[in-house]
Amino acid sequence: MLAIIGVSGSGKSTLLHILGTLDQPSAGEVHYGDINVFKQNDSELASFRNREIGFVFQFHYLLPEFTALENVMMPCLINGLSTARAREMSLDVLKRVGLEHRVEHRPGELSGGEQQRVAIARAVVLKPKVILADEPTGNLDLDTGASIVDLFMMLNKEYGITSVLVTHNQEITRRLNRRIRLSDGKIVDVN
């Protein structure tokens, strides 16, 4: 459980996008295990991203015309799983995040915290090794934000998923194992 912290404009989101292979670094290399990720072609990189990394953003980016269940099923279907298997996996993870009673609701019918839990379920349905979260509690009240952090901690403990959270919230920062502070695009403190 890692927090990336720093003032606005310090490079937190840029670092997260590079770690998630959404942006390429201007210099250096990014290694994931034995893989130099940016040596892969676009198709390999997309497959790697879908298989190994889950993304959660400040704005949930749920598709409004689909139900919570259908939104969570999307990564499974993109990965080539059958509709039945995608449904089974998605129902299981929605239950794990406490939304089994809301699976047929569209995003507009869900609270902000419920929408964020659907986004987290979508990010973890394929059991990636890493979740990258950019201000996942930024639009939520304190109690709902704390429950979202609890959810990340549960996923870390039960599924072994590493979570990297960009946050300004000091309460979240204190709850996580490690912290990296950025300033002007450089790591200035690690603890």
Sequence and secondary structure as in RCSB ss.txt:
>XXXX:A:sequence
MLAIIGVSGSGKSTLLHILGTLDQPSAGEVHYGDINVFKQNDSELASFRNREIGFVFQFHYLLPEFTALENVMMP
CLINGLSTARAREMSLDVLKRVGLEHRVEHRPGELSGGEQQRVAIARAVVLKPKVILADEPTGNLDLDTGASIVD
LFMMLNKEYGITSVLVTHNQEITRRLNRRIRLSDGKIVDVN
>XXXX:A:secstr
 EEEE STTSSHHHHHHHHTTSS  SSS  EETTEEGGGS HHHHHHHHHHHEEEE SS    TTS HHHHHHHH
HHHTT  HHHHHHHHHHHHHHTT GGGTT  GGGS HHHHHHHHHHHHHTT  SEEEEESTTTTS HHHHHHHHH
HHHHHHHHH  EEEEE   HHHHHHSSEEEEEETTEEEEE 
